[in-house]
Amino acid sequence: MTASAYVLIEGAAGRIHRIMEELKRIPEVTACDAVTGQFDIIARIEAEDINALGRVSYAKIQMIDGVLRTITCNVINLG
């Protein structure tokens, strides 16, 4: 069973399109959309476990040039 999360991403002005391009190159990113509001992009990521999700968020997504801040929201199973 895999773990998944949504990553809320705040990007620098003028960098959103480039960040989206970089996100699409990360194998664990299954979807990403530009959004309005406090954050600029929401990405869905999947990995083998919660630790691997953390590594994707910190070692891959946060290292993209122009990413200012992220919040990772782990998906939980209520049923």
The first five atom37 places (N, CA, C, CB, O) and aatype in JSON, in Angstrom:
{
  "aatype": [12, 16, 0, 15, 0, 18, 19, 10, 9, 6, 7, 0, 0, 7, 1, 9, 8, 1, 9, 12, 6, 6, 10, 11, 1, 9, 14, 6, 19, 16, 0, 4, 3, 0, 19, 16, 7, 5, 13, 3, 9, 9, 0, 1, 9, 6, 0, 6, 3, 9, 2, 0, 10, 7, 1, 19, 15, 18, 0, 11, 9, 5, 12, 9, 3, 7, 19, 10, 1, 16, 9, 16, 4, 2, 19, 9, 2, 10, 7],
  "atom_mask": [
    [1, 1, 1, 1, 1],
    [1, 1, 1, 1, 1],
    [1, 1, 1, 1, 1],
    [1, 1, 1, 1, 1],
    [1, 1, 1, 1, 1],
    [1, 1, 1, 1, 1],
    [1, 1, 1, 1, 1],
    [1, 1, 1, 1, 1],
    [1, 1, 1, 1, 1],
    [1, 1, 1, 1, 1],
    [1, 1, 1, 0, 1],
    [1, 1, 1, 1, 1],
    [1, 1, 1, 1, 1],
    [1, 1, 1, 0, 1],
    [1, 1, 1, 1, 1],
    [1, 1, 1, 1, 1],
    [1, 1, 1, 1, 1],
    [1, 1, 1, 1, 1],
    [1, 1, 1, 1, 1],
    [1, 1, 1, 1, 1],
    [1, 1, 1, 1, 1],
    [1, 1, 1, 1, 1],
    [1, 1, 1, 1, 1],
    [1, 1, 1, 1, 1],
    [1, 1, 1, 1, 1],
    [1, 1, 1, 1, 1],
    [1, 1, 1, 1, 1],
    [1, 1, 1, 1, 1],
    [1, 1, 1, 1, 1],
    [1, 1, 1, 1, 1],
    [1, 1, 1, 1, 1],
    [1, 1, 1, 1, 1],
    [1, 1, 1, 1, 1],
    [1, 1, 1, 1, 1],
    [1, 1, 1, 1, 1],
    [1, 1, 1, 1, 1],
    [1, 1, 1, 0, 1],
    [1, 1, 1, 1, 1],
    [1, 1, 1, 1, 1],
    [1, 1, 1, 1, 1],
    [1, 1, 1, 1, 1],
    [1, 1, 1, 1, 1],
    [1, 1, 1, 1, 1],
    [1, 1, 1, 1, 1],
    [1, 1, 1, 1, 1],
    [1, 1, 1, 1, 1],
    [1, 1, 1, 1, 1],
    [1, 1, 1, 1, 1],
    [1, 1, 1, 1, 1],
    [1, 1, 1, 1, 1],
    [1, 1, 1, 1, 1],
    [1, 1, 1, 1, 1],
    [1, 1, 1, 1, 1],
    [1, 1, 1, 0, 1],
    [1, 1, 1, 1, 1],
    [1, 1, 1, 1, 1],
    [1, 1, 1, 1, 1],
    [1, 1, 1, 1, 1],
    [1, 1, 1, 1, 1],
    [1, 1, 1, 1, 1],
    [1, 1, 1, 1, 1],
    [1, 1, 1, 1, 1],
    [1, 1, 1, 1, 1],
    [1, 1, 1, 1, 1],
    [1, 1, 1, 1, 1],
    [1, 1, 1, 0, 1],
    [1, 1, 1, 1, 1],
    [1, 1, 1, 1, 1],
    [1, 1, 1, 1, 1],
    [1, 1, 1, 1, 1],
    [1, 1, 1, 1, 1],
    [1, 1, 1, 1, 1],
    [1, 1, 1, 1, 1],
    [1, 1, 1, 1, 1],
    [1, 1, 1, 1, 1],
    [1, 1, 1, 1, 1],
    [1, 1, 1, 1, 1],
    [1, 1, 1, 1, 1],
    [1, 1, 1, 0, 1]
  ],
  "atom_positions": [
    [[0.85, -1.19, 0.0], [0.0, 0.0, 0.0], [0.88, 1.25, 0.0], [-0.96, 0.01, 1.23], [1.89, 1.31, 0.71]],
    [[0.51, 2.21, -0.8], [1.29, 3.44, -0.87], [0.7, 4.51, 0.02], [1.38, 3.93, -2.31], [-0.47, 4.45, 0.4]],
    [[1.52, 5.48, 0.34], [1.08, 6.66, 1.09], [0.97, 7.81, 0.11], [2.07, 7.0, 2.27], [1.7, 7.88, -0.88]],
    [[0.05, 8.72, 0.38], [-0.1, 9.88, -0.48], [-0.33, 11.14, 0.35], [-1.26, 9.68, -1.47], [-0.72, 11.08, 1.51]],
    [[-0.07, 12.26, -0.29], [-0.21, 13.55, 0.38], [-0.46, 14.64, -0.66], [1.05, 13.88, 1.23], [-0.16, 14.48, -1.84]],
    [[-1.0, 15.73, -0.18], [-1.11, 16.95, -0.97], [-0.06, 17.91, -0.45], [-2.56, 17.57, -0.9], [0.09, 18.08, 0.76]],
    [[0.66, 18.54, -1.36], [1.67, 19.52, -0.97], [1.2, 20.88, -1.46], [3.09, 19.15, -1.55], [1.04, 21.09, -2.67]],
    [[0.99, 21.79, -0.52], [0.59, 23.15, -0.84], [1.87, 23.96, -1.01], [-0.34, 23.77, 0.27], [2.72, 23.98, -0.13]],
    [[2.0, 24.62, -2.14], [3.27, 25.27, -2.5], [3.06, 26.76, -2.73], [3.88, 24.61, -3.74], [2.19, 27.17, -3.5]],
    [[3.87, 27.55, -2.06], [3.92, 28.99, -2.32], [5.16, 29.26, -3.15], [3.94, 29.83, -0.98], [6.27, 28.87, -2.77]],
    [[4.97, 29.92, -4.28], [6.1, 30.17, -5.18], [6.37, 31.65, -5.34], [0.0, 0.0, 0.0], [5.52, 32.5, -5.08]],
    [[7.59, 31.94, -5.76], [7.98, 33.32, -6.02], [7.24, 33.86, -7.24], [9.51, 33.43, -6.22], [6.91, 33.11, -8.16]],
    [[7.0, 35.14, -7.25], [6.31, 35.78, -8.36], [7.06, 35.52, -9.67], [6.17, 37.31, -8.12], [8.28, 35.64, -9.73]],
    [[6.32, 35.15, -10.69], [6.9, 34.9, -11.99], [7.54, 33.53, -12.15], [0.0, 0.0, 0.0], [8.06, 33.21, -13.22]],
    [[7.5, 32.7, -11.11], [8.16, 31.39, -11.16], [7.18, 30.22, -11.19], [9.08, 31.25, -9.98], [7.61, 29.07, -11.26]],
    [[5.89, 30.48, -11.13], [4.9, 29.41, -10.98], [4.95, 28.44, -12.16], [3.49, 30.0, -10.85], [4.93, 27.22, -11.97]],
    [[5.0, 28.96, -13.37], [5.02, 28.09, -14.54], [6.25, 27.18, -14.52], [5.01, 28.93, -15.84], [6.14, 25.99, -14.8]],
    [[7.39, 27.71, -14.18], [8.65, 26.94, -14.13], [8.59, 25.9, -13.01], [9.86, 27.88, -13.91], [9.05, 24.77, -13.2]],
    [[8.04, 26.26, -11.86], [7.89, 25.29, -10.77], [7.0, 24.13, -11.21], [7.29, 25.98, -9.5], [7.31, 22.97, -10.95]],
    [[5.9, 24.45, -11.89], [5.0, 23.4, -12.4], [5.75, 22.45, -13.34], [3.78, 24.04, -13.13], [5.57, 21.24, -13.27]],
    [[6.58, 22.99, -14.22], [7.35, 22.16, -15.13], [8.28, 21.21, -14.37], [8.16, 23.03, -16.08], [8.4, 20.04, -14.72]],
    [[8.93, 21.73, -13.33], [9.83, 20.9, -12.52], [9.06, 19.83, -11.75], [10.63, 21.79, -11.54], [9.52, 18.7, -11.65]],
    [[7.9, 20.17, -11.22], [7.09, 19.2, -10.49], [6.72, 18.02, -11.38], [5.83, 19.87, -9.94], [6.72, 16.87, -10.93]],
    [[6.39, 18.3, -12.63], [5.97, 17.24, -13.55], [7.1, 16.27, -13.87], [5.44, 17.85, -14.82], [6.84, 15.19, -14.39]],
    [[8.34, 16.65, -13.57], [9.49, 15.76, -13.79], [9.76, 14.84, -12.6], [10.73, 16.59, -14.09], [10.57, 13.92, -12.71]],
    [[9.1, 15.06, -11.49], [9.3, 14.25, -10.28], [8.37, 13.05, -10.36], [9.04, 15.08, -8.98], [7.15, 13.22, -10.4]],
    [[8.91, 11.83, -10.38], [8.06, 10.65, -10.57], [6.96, 10.49, -9.52], [8.91, 9.42, -10.57], [5.89, 9.98, -9.84]],
    [[7.2, 10.9, -8.3], [6.22, 10.73, -7.23], [5.06, 11.72, -7.3], [6.9, 10.86, -5.9], [4.05, 11.54, -6.61]],
    [[5.19, 12.77, -8.11], [4.11, 13.75, -8.29], [3.12, 13.17, -9.28], [4.66, 15.14, -8.77], [3.43, 12.99, -10.46]],
    [[1.91, 12.88, -8.8], [0.9, 12.27, -9.67], [-0.01, 13.31, -10.3], [0.07, 11.27, -8.88], [-0.67, 13.03, -11.31]],
    [[-0.06, 14.51, -9.73], [-0.87, 15.61, -10.27], [-0.4, 16.91, -9.66], [-2.39, 15.38, -9.98], [0.09, 16.94, -8.53]],
    [[-0.55, 17.98, -10.4], [-0.28, 19.31, -9.83], [-1.11, 20.35, -10.58], [1.24, 19.66, -9.91], [-1.27, 20.28, -11.8]],
    [[-1.62, 21.29, -9.83], [-2.47, 22.34, -10.39], [-2.11, 23.69, -9.79], [-3.96, 22.03, -10.15], [-1.8, 23.79, -8.6]],
    [[-2.14, 24.72, -10.62], [-2.03, 26.09, -10.13], [-3.39, 26.47, -9.56], [-1.58, 27.09, -11.27], [-4.43, 26.16, -10.15]],
    [[-3.39, 27.15, -8.42], [-4.63, 27.51, -7.75], [-4.56, 28.96, -7.28], [-4.9, 26.57, -6.55], [-3.49, 29.57, -7.23]],
    [[-5.73, 29.5, -6.94], [-5.78, 30.83, -6.36], [-5.83, 30.71, -4.85], [-7.0, 31.64, -6.9], [-6.13, 29.64, -4.32]],
    [[-5.53, 31.8, -4.17], [-5.58, 31.79, -2.71], [-4.21, 31.95, -2.11], [0.0, 0.0, 0.0], [-3.3, 32.49, -2.74]],
    [[-4.05, 31.48, -0.88], [-2.81, 31.66, -0.13], [-1.63, 30.92, -0.79], [-2.99, 31.18, 1.3], [-0.49, 31.39, -0.72]],
    [[-1.91, 29.78, -1.41], [-0.87, 29.01, -2.08], [-1.05, 29.12, -3.58], [-0.88, 27.54, -1.62], [-2.13, 29.46, -4.06]],
    [[0.02, 28.81, -4.32], [0.01, 28.97, -5.77], [-0.19, 27.65, -6.51], [1.29, 29.6, -6.22], [-0.73, 27.62, -7.62]],
    [[0.27, 26.55, -5.89], [0.21, 25.24, -6.53], [-0.18, 24.2, -5.48], [1.58, 24.87, -7.2], [0.24, 24.28, -4.32]],
    [[-0.98, 23.23, -5.89], [-1.23, 22.06, -5.06], [-0.8, 20.84, -5.87], [-2.75, 21.95, -4.63], [-1.24, 20.63, -7.0]],
    [[0.1, 20.04, -5.26], [0.59, 18.83, -5.91], [0.16, 17.62, -5.09], [2.14, 18.86, -6.08], [0.13, 17.67, -3.86]],
    [[-0.17, 16.54, -5.77], [-0.44, 15.27, -5.09], [0.77, 14.38, -5.31], [-1.76, 14.58, -5.61], [1.25, 14.23, -6.44]],
    [[1.27, 13.8, -4.22], [2.43, 12.93, -4.32], [2.09, 11.56, -3.73], [3.64, 13.54, -3.6], [1.26, 11.45, -2.83]],
    [[2.75, 10.52, -4.27], [2.58, 9.17, -3.76], [3.94, 8.52, -3.63], [1.65, 8.33, -4.7], [4.82, 8.72, -4.48]],
    [[4.12, 7.75, -2.55], [5.38, 7.04, -2.3], [5.08, 5.81, -1.46], [6.42, 7.96, -1.6], [3.94, 5.6, -1.05]],
    [[6.1, 5.0, -1.2], [5.86, 3.73, -0.52], [5.42, 3.88, 0.93], [7.08, 2.89, -0.57], [4.72, 3.01, 1.45]],
    [[5.83, 4.95, 1.6], [5.41, 5.16, 3.0], [5.53, 6.64, 3.36], [6.26, 4.29, 3.97], [5.96, 7.46, 2.54]],
    [[5.16, 6.97, 4.58], [5.14, 8.37, 5.01], [6.55, 8.98, 5.03], [4.51, 8.48, 6.4], [6.71, 10.17, 4.76]],
    [[7.56, 8.17, 5.33], [8.93, 8.67, 5.33], [9.38, 9.04, 3.92], [9.88, 7.64, 5.92], [10.04, 10.06, 3.71]],
    [[9.01, 8.21, 2.97], [9.34, 8.5, 1.58], [8.61, 9.75, 1.09], [8.98, 7.3, 0.68], [9.17, 10.53, 0.31]],
    [[7.39, 9.96, 1.55], [6.67, 11.2, 1.21], [7.44, 12.4, 1.71], [5.24, 11.19, 1.82], [7.6, 13.39, 0.99]],
    [[7.92, 12.32, 2.94], [8.69, 13.42, 3.51], [9.94, 13.71, 2.7], [0.0, 0.0, 0.0], [10.3, 14.87, 2.5]],
    [[10.61, 12.67, 2.24], [11.82, 12.87, 1.43], [11.48, 13.55, 0.11], [12.51, 11.52, 1.16], [12.24, 14.41, -0.35]],
    [[10.36, 13.19, -0.49], [9.95, 13.85, -1.74], [9.71, 15.33, -1.49], [8.68, 13.18, -2.32], [10.17, 16.19, -2.24]],
    [[8.98, 15.63, -0.43], [8.65, 17.02, -0.12], [9.89, 17.84, 0.18], [7.69, 17.08, 1.07], [10.08, 18.92, -0.38]],
    [[10.74, 17.33, 1.04], [11.9, 18.11, 1.47], [13.06, 18.08, 0.49], [12.37, 17.63, 2.8], [13.66, 19.11, 0.21]],
    [[13.39, 16.91, -0.04], [14.58, 16.79, -0.87], [14.34, 17.13, -2.34], [15.12, 15.41, -0.76], [15.28, 17.46, -3.07]],
    [[13.09, 17.05, -2.78], [12.82, 17.31, -4.2], [12.01, 18.6, -4.39], [12.07, 16.14, -4.82], [12.47, 19.5, -5.09]],
    [[10.84, 18.69, -3.79], [9.96, 19.84, -4.05], [10.53, 21.12, -3.47], [8.58, 19.58, -3.47], [10.55, 22.14, -4.16]],
    [[10.98, 21.1, -2.22], [11.48, 22.33, -1.61], [12.78, 22.82, -2.25], [11.7, 22.12, -0.14], [13.15, 23.99, -2.08]],
    [[13.47, 21.96, -2.98], [14.73, 22.35, -3.63], [14.51, 23.0, -5.0], [15.62, 21.14, -3.78], [15.47, 23.49, -5.6]],
    [[13.28, 23.01, -5.48], [13.0, 23.66, -6.77], [13.18, 25.16, -6.61], [11.57, 23.33, -7.26], [12.65, 25.77, -5.68]],
    [[13.93, 25.74, -7.53], [14.16, 27.18, -7.5], [12.84, 27.94, -7.59], [15.11, 27.6, -8.65], [12.04, 27.7, -8.5]],
    [[12.61, 28.84, -6.67], [11.38, 29.63, -6.67], [10.35, 29.16, -5.66], [0.0, 0.0, 0.0], [9.4, 29.89, -5.38]],
    [[10.52, 27.95, -5.1], [9.61, 27.48, -4.05], [9.97, 28.19, -2.75], [9.68, 25.92, -3.89], [11.09, 28.07, -2.26]],
    [[9.01, 28.92, -2.21], [9.25, 29.68, -0.99], [8.85, 28.93, 0.27], [8.51, 30.99, -1.05], [9.52, 29.02, 1.29]],
    [[7.75, 28.17, 0.18], [7.22, 27.5, 1.36], [6.31, 26.38, 0.92], [6.45, 28.49, 2.28], [5.64, 26.47, -0.11]],
    [[6.3, 25.31, 1.71], [5.38, 24.2, 1.44], [4.71, 23.75, 2.72], [6.12, 23.02, 0.79], [5.25, 23.92, 3.82]],
    [[3.53, 23.18, 2.57], [2.84, 22.49, 3.66], [2.41, 21.14, 3.09], [1.61, 23.32, 4.22], [1.75, 21.08, 2.06]],
    [[2.8, 20.07, 3.77], [2.44, 18.73, 3.31], [1.28, 18.22, 4.16], [3.67, 17.78, 3.4], [1.36, 18.18, 5.39]],
    [[0.22, 17.82, 3.48], [-0.99, 17.3, 4.13], [-1.13, 15.82, 3.77], [-2.27, 18.1, 3.7], [-1.54, 15.49, 2.66]],
    [[-0.8, 14.95, 4.7], [-0.88, 13.5, 4.45], [-2.34, 13.07, 4.34], [-0.16, 12.71, 5.57], [-3.2, 13.5, 5.12]],
    [[-2.61, 12.2, 3.37], [-3.94, 11.65, 3.2], [-4.1, 10.51, 4.19], [-4.18, 11.17, 1.73], [-3.21, 9.67, 4.32]],
    [[-5.24, 10.48, 4.89], [-5.52, 9.42, 5.85], [-6.73, 8.63, 5.41], [-5.73, 9.99, 7.27], [-7.6, 9.15, 4.71]],
    [[-6.79, 7.38, 5.83], [-7.92, 6.51, 5.51], [-8.83, 6.44, 6.73], [-7.44, 5.1, 5.08], [-8.43, 5.91, 7.77]],
    [[-10.04, 6.95, 6.61], [-10.98, 6.97, 7.74], [-11.88, 5.74, 7.79], [-11.84, 8.2, 7.66], [-12.63, 5.55, 8.74]],
    [[-11.79, 4.9, 6.78], [-12.7, 3.79, 6.74], [-12.1, 2.47, 6.7], [0.0, 0.0, 0.0], [-12.82, 1.47, 6.67]]
  ]
}
